[in-house]
Amino acid sequence: MVICNTEQLKGLLHLRKFVENSPSELIHSRTDILHIIDNALVEGCYSSKHQTKLNQIRNVWFDRTYAGQYVCRYCLGDTSLVEYDYLSGTDHLECVLKYEQKNTN
């Protein structure tokens, strides 16, 4: 079970708006996804199974919003001035490692 903090709840609100406004060809099973988001907003948590689905939708949102820009997928920070040794793609290496460590425990 994933407990949502304030930042995650804000992110879910943005994700919900994205899902609502996206064409059905881009987001399949829109109703199911909106239901997952709405439940998470009300309950303040969601299951690991739903986390996987939400991450997939977030990746679609990120790719559509920040395509071609130097932005970290995890913190949404600008990475255009970061040295290459500290990046994983366009993501901060620190953010990637924190995410991986959090999801392996």
Order of alpha helices (4+ residues) and beta strands (2+ residues): beta-alpha-alpha-beta-alpha-beta-beta-alpha
